[in-house]
Amino acid sequence: MKAVPAACRLRIRPEECVACAACPSVCHTLALRMDALELVLDEDLCDNCSVCVRVCPVGALYIERSNEGSG
C-alpha cells in the first residue's frame, strides 16, 4: 500500500471516536492503540497509509493535508 505524501498527517476527532478498536486492528505500524477507551496515535510510527481512515465506521480519523509549499 502506498502511503500518502509527507505533507499529510493522520488526525483523530476524539469527540467522534466510539472506541470500537477497528483502526488499531488494521494498523501495520502499530501507531494506533487503545488506552482505556481513548484512541492514541504515535505520529512517529504512523506512515499515513490511511487504511485506518477507511475502516473507521464513524469518520473519527482523517488525513490532514498541509498547505505548506503551495504558495
C-alpha positions as CSV (number, residue, x, y, z in Angstrom):
1,M,0.0,0.0,0.0
2,K,1.3,3.4,-1.0
3,A,1.5,5.9,1.9
4,V,0.1,9.4,1.4
5,P,2.6,12.3,0.9
6,A,4.7,13.5,3.9
7,A,2.7,16.8,3.8
8,C,-0.3,14.8,5.0
9,R,-0.8,13.7,8.6
10,L,-3.3,11.4,10.2
11,R,-5.6,13.1,12.7
12,I,-8.2,11.9,15.2
13,R,-11.5,13.6,16.0
14,P,-11.7,12.3,19.6
15,E,-15.3,13.5,20.1
16,E,-16.4,11.2,17.2
17,C,-14.5,8.1,18.2
18,V,-16.6,5.3,19.6
19,A,-13.7,3.2,20.8
20,C,-14.6,0.3,18.6
21,A,-10.8,-0.6,18.1
22,A,-11.3,-1.2,14.3
23,C,-8.3,1.1,13.4
24,P,-5.7,-0.4,15.8
25,S,-6.6,-3.8,14.4
26,V,-5.6,-2.8,10.9
27,C,-2.6,-0.6,11.7
28,H,0.5,-2.3,10.3
29,T,2.9,0.1,12.0
30,L,1.2,-0.2,15.4
31,A,0.9,3.6,15.5
32,L,-2.7,3.4,16.8
33,R,-3.6,1.8,20.2
34,M,-6.5,2.0,22.6
35,D,-5.7,3.3,26.1
36,A,-8.7,2.5,28.2
37,L,-11.4,4.0,26.0
38,E,-9.3,6.5,24.2
39,L,-7.6,6.2,20.8
40,V,-3.9,7.1,20.9
41,L,-1.8,7.9,17.9
42,D,2.0,7.7,17.8
43,E,2.9,10.0,15.0
44,D,6.5,8.8,14.9
45,L,5.3,5.3,13.9
46,C,2.4,6.4,11.6
47,D,3.2,6.2,7.8
48,N,-0.1,7.8,6.9
49,C,-1.2,4.9,4.8
50,S,-4.9,5.8,5.6
51,V,-6.1,2.2,6.0
52,C,-7.5,3.2,9.4
53,V,-9.4,6.1,7.9
54,R,-11.2,3.7,5.5
55,V,-12.2,1.2,8.3
56,C,-13.4,3.7,10.8
57,P,-17.2,3.3,11.0
58,V,-17.9,6.8,12.3
59,G,-15.3,9.0,10.4
60,A,-13.3,9.8,13.5
61,L,-10.0,9.6,11.6
62,Y,-9.0,11.8,8.7
63,I,-5.9,12.8,6.7
64,E,-4.9,16.5,7.2
65,R,-3.3,18.0,4.2
66,S,-0.7,20.7,4.7
67,N,-0.8,23.8,2.6
68,E,2.9,24.3,3.1
69,G,4.8,25.0,-0.1
70,S,1.7,25.6,-2.2
71,G,2.2,29.4,-2.4
